[in-house]
């Protein structure tokens, strides 16, 4: 699958609820091409999502934690049925 299609879905789902592995619910905004989770206010660039996406099938956030900033958020978004 093409990452551009995944990114389009991420952008379209701005403001919708996503669930982290431990059950925490969050939403995000898209600001300047970055995902900004409501709880952190810290921007996660598109490149972080590309890095995780290029790792193939994601099994848990720990798999990407040393290589991707905001791994719990990135994992929750990329593995959500709305995005996958």
Residue pairs with C-beta under 8 A, 6 or more apart in sequence:
3 49
3 50
3 53
3 54
6 49
6 53
6 78
6 83
6 84
7 46
7 49
9 82
9 83
10 30
10 35
10 49
10 77
10 83
11 30
13 77
13 80
13 82
13 83
14 27
14 28
14 29
14 30
15 27
15 28
15 29
16 27
16 82
17 25
17 26
17 27
18 25
18 26
18 27
18 28
18 73
18 76
18 77
18 80
19 25
19 76
19 80
20 26
20 61
20 72
20 73
20 75
20 76
21 60
21 61
21 72
21 75
21 76
24 39
26 37
26 38
26 39
26 73
26 76
27 37
27 38
28 35
28 36
28 37
28 38
28 73
28 77
29 35
29 36
29 38
30 36
31 43
32 43
33 45
33 46
34 43
34 44
34 45
34 46
35 43
35 44
35 46
35 49
35 73
35 77
36 42
36 43
36 44
37 44
37 70
37 73
40 70
40 73
42 70
44 69
44 70
44 73
44 74
45 69
48 68
48 69
48 70
48 74
49 74
49 77
49 78
51 64
51 67
51 68
52 58
52 64
52 67
52 68
52 71
52 74
52 75
52 78
53 78
55 63
55 64
55 67
58 64
58 75
58 78
58 79
60 75
61 71
61 72
61 74
61 75
61 76
62 71
63 75
64 71
64 74
64 75
65 71
65 72
68 74
77 83
78 84
